[in-house]
Amino acid sequence: MILVNDLKPGTTYEYENGIWQALNLELNKTAMRQMIVKVKSKNLRTGVIKDIVFTGGDKVEQAHIDKKEMQYLYDDGENLVFMDTETYEQIEIAKSRLEWEQKFLRESASVSIMMYGGSEVLGVILPDKVELQIVECEPAVKGDTATSATKNAKLETGLEIRVPLFIKDDEIVLVNTADGKYAGRA
């Protein structure tokens, strides 16, 4: 058991039959009443983000999440298939649970899989930045470039991003997985 006052961003805990990850924490203490702890949390099973309000001194059970290195193999239409590189065991995760993550996954990419209780798959942890190849890019337009001009580009995973004018087709670029934006050349 851990005190809600001690929760930090990234801490996982069990609450109301869910597994939650603390994203942000606000402590509010006034002279006339007990401390209120407002925790912005993400349900790791459903993906819902919600503000949960506790009273100072409340306790929650800590959820122990295992992380396993796996390799993304392929998309079978309904699921994404991953393989444990040590045991060669394969698992499938529904595409609907990984809508954001699949924009950054290319075959043979190495990712961490979050698991609870050794068998329940909660999701995929992507690296901060990934290398992706540009398959289609608008031509650069000369002229109004007093500010940092950008153009549209389509990546091999289907994700569309804005890139600087000097980027061309077939180049490999770094993309930030948190917001899906161009982060530099690879």
C-alpha positions in Angstrom: 0.0 0.0 0.0 1.2 3.5 -0.8 -0.1 6.8 0.4 -1.7 8.9 -2.3 0.4 11.9 -1.0 3.4 9.9 -2.2 2.2 9.2 -5.8 4.5 10.6 -8.5 3.9 10.8 -12.3 4.5 7.4 -13.8 3.5 5.5 -10.6 1.0 2.7 -11.3 -1.7 1.8 -8.8 -4.9 -0.2 -8.5 -8.2 1.6 -7.8 -11.8 0.6 -8.4 -10.9 -2.6 -10.3 -8.7 -0.7 -12.7 -5.0 -0.3 -13.2 -4.1 3.4 -13.3 -0.9 5.3 -14.0 -0.5 8.7 -12.4 0.1 11.5 -14.9 -0.1 14.6 -12.7 -0.7 15.3 -9.1 -2.2 18.4 -7.3 -2.1 18.8 -3.5 -4.6 21.3 -2.1 -4.4 22.0 1.7 -6.4 24.7 3.4 -6.4 25.6 7.1 -10.0 24.5 7.7 -10.1 21.1 6.1 -8.1 18.0 5.2 -5.7 17.9 2.3 -7.3 17.0 -1.1 -5.1 15.0 -3.5 -6.2 15.3 -7.2 -4.5 12.8 -9.4 -4.8 13.0 -13.2 -4.6 9.3 -14.1 -4.8 7.0 -17.2 -6.5 3.7 -17.0 -4.0 1.3 -18.6 -6.8 -1.2 -19.5 -9.1 1.2 -21.3 -7.0 4.3 -22.1 -9.4 6.6 -20.3 -7.8 9.7 -18.7 -9.6 10.9 -15.6 -9.1 13.1 -12.5 -9.4 11.0 -9.3 -9.8 12.9 -6.1 -8.5 11.4 -2.8 -8.4 12.7 0.7 -4.9 13.2 2.1 -3.8 10.0 3.9 -5.8 7.6 1.7 -3.9 4.5 0.6 -3.9 2.6 -2.7 -2.4 -0.7 -3.7 0.6 -0.4 -6.0 0.3 -2.2 -9.3 3.5 -4.0 -10.4 3.8 -3.7 -14.2 6.3 -5.9 -16.0 8.0 -4.6 -19.2 9.1 -7.1 -21.8 11.2 -6.3 -24.9 9.5 -7.6 -28.0 9.8 -7.2 -31.7 6.9 -6.1 -33.9 6.3 -8.6 -36.6 3.3 -7.7 -38.7 -0.3 -6.6 -38.9 -2.8 -9.5 -39.6 -5.7 -7.2 -40.3 -7.4 -7.2 -36.9 -4.3 -7.5 -34.6 -0.7 -6.5 -34.4 1.6 -9.4 -33.8 4.7 -9.2 -31.5 7.4 -11.7 -30.7 9.5 -12.3 -27.6 13.1 -12.2 -28.9 14.3 -14.7 -26.3 11.5 -17.4 -26.3 10.1 -16.7 -29.8 6.6 -16.7 -28.2 4.2 -14.5 -30.1 1.3 -12.4 -28.8 -1.4 -10.5 -30.6 -2.8 -7.1 -29.5 -6.0 -5.7 -31.1 -5.4 -2.8 -33.4 -8.2 -0.8 -31.7 -6.1 -0.7 -28.5 -3.0 0.6 -30.3 -4.4 3.3 -32.7 -1.8 5.9 -31.8 1.2 3.5 -31.4 0.7 1.8 -34.8 1.5 5.1 -36.5 5.1 4.6 -35.4 5.6 0.8 -35.7 7.4 -0.6 -38.6 8.2 -4.3 -39.1 11.1 -5.6 -37.0 10.9 -2.6 -34.6 11.9 -3.3 -31.0 9.3 -2.1 -28.4 8.5 -2.7 -24.7 5.2 -4.4 -23.9 3.6 -3.6 -20.6 2.2 -6.7 -18.8 0.2 -7.0 -15.5 0.3 -10.2 -13.6 2.6 -11.9 -16.1 -0.1 -12.5 -18.7 -2.5 -9.5 -19.1 -1.1 -7.2 -21.9 -1.8 -3.6 -21.2 -0.1 -1.8 -24.1 3.1 -0.9 -25.9 5.8 1.6 -24.8 7.4 3.3 -27.7 10.9 4.8 -27.7 10.9 8.6 -27.5 11.8 9.0 -31.2 11.6 6.6 -34.1 13.2 6.6 -37.5 10.7 6.4 -40.4 11.1 6.8 -44.2 9.3 9.4 -46.2 7.3 7.8 -49.1 5.6 10.9 -50.4 6.6 14.6 -50.0 5.3 17.8 -51.5 7.9 19.7 -53.7 9.5 22.7 -52.0 8.2 26.1 -53.0 10.7 28.9 -53.3 9.8 32.3 -52.0 8.2 33.2 -48.7 10.7 31.5 -46.3 11.4 34.3 -43.8 10.0 32.0 -41.1 10.6 28.3 -40.8 8.5 27.1 -43.7 7.3 23.5 -43.7 5.5 21.1 -46.1 3.4 17.9 -45.8 5.1 14.5 -45.9 3.6 11.0 -45.7 5.6 8.3 -43.9 5.9 4.6 -44.5 3.4 3.9 -41.7 0.8 6.2 -43.2 1.4 9.0 -40.7 1.4 12.5 -42.2 3.7 15.1 -40.7 5.0 18.6 -41.4 8.7 18.7 -42.4 11.2 21.5 -43.4 11.4 22.4 -47.1 14.9 20.7 -47.6 13.5 17.2 -46.8 13.0 15.0 -49.9 11.3 11.7 -50.8 12.9 8.5 -49.5 14.7 10.3 -46.7 14.7 8.9 -43.2 13.5 11.3 -40.5 13.2 11.2 -36.7 9.6 11.5 -35.4 8.7 12.3 -31.8 6.3 9.6 -30.6 4.7 11.8 -27.9 3.2 14.3 -30.4 3.9 12.8 -33.8 6.0 15.8 -35.0 9.2 16.0 -37.0 12.3 15.8 -34.8 15.2 15.9 -37.3 17.0 13.9 -39.9 18.1 10.4 -39.0 
